[in-house]
């Protein structure tokens, strides 16, 4: 049974992902994998029944991708993940000797390349307004240094000791735009879902890049003992992670929604059980809304594991 594994649902966008599924129709089995199962379910619901299977994988984790490729016995891996995850997926394919196809690249035809370029490739992303270039890479050959040498009268060659020849170095020109990169991250992270019977908007930033990693709050801001303990926990986490904020404005539900909207992965709350019973604090997961209680001493290890 021939199996196509498509990794990174929604990374370069639904349109590209749909095309990949349709182009992989010659395979007996098509599996769509992404960090978030909801992304896979959304795409699965828009395709013919039974067209694909879905599963989860962290495309930032090479070993996890290797394990998935091995588990499903993939005959080819089709990459629709974000550009920064390309190397991870390529490494996994090399380790398992699995054929690899990257759908997010567009190579300029001869008629569209600059005259000095031997090859130009755009790395594309499906923004809300369409598929556009995210970054680019041009092979400018030896044009630049040859012209510099010609007009300056200076030799700009490298001598290859082994081959005993002078070589004019070639130039590879990458182009990266900060505004497009940030927009791609925001577009990918923006999500609307339902939690507690209400529709919410949130940014599903990876903990690695979330501007605010943890928000620390006292359950009530008019209780000095809660505020003092919350400030103590805030100071410890701030010292360790830096990207930590203190939030005591409004009720706890409004704080959660506010932190969801700016993409904060974790909210830590100090309540009366923390003070009176010594049962630790609660930490809430942004994506699931689930809360668990743990000792303050366990917080740093827990958050570090989530980041890594």
Secondary structure by P-SEA (a helix, b strand, c coil): cbbbbbcccccccaaaaaaaaaaaccccbbbbbcccaaaaaaaaaacccccccccccccccaaaaaaaaaaacccbbbbcccccaaaaaaaaaaaabbbbbbccbbbbccccccccccbbbbbccccccccccccccccccaaaaaaaaaaacccccccccccccccbbbbbbbbbbaaaaaaaaaaaaccccccccbbbbbbbcccccccccbbbbccccccaaaaaaaaaaaaaaaaccccbbbbccccaaaaaaaaaaacccbbbbbcccccccccbbbbbbccccbbbbbcccaaaaaaaaaac
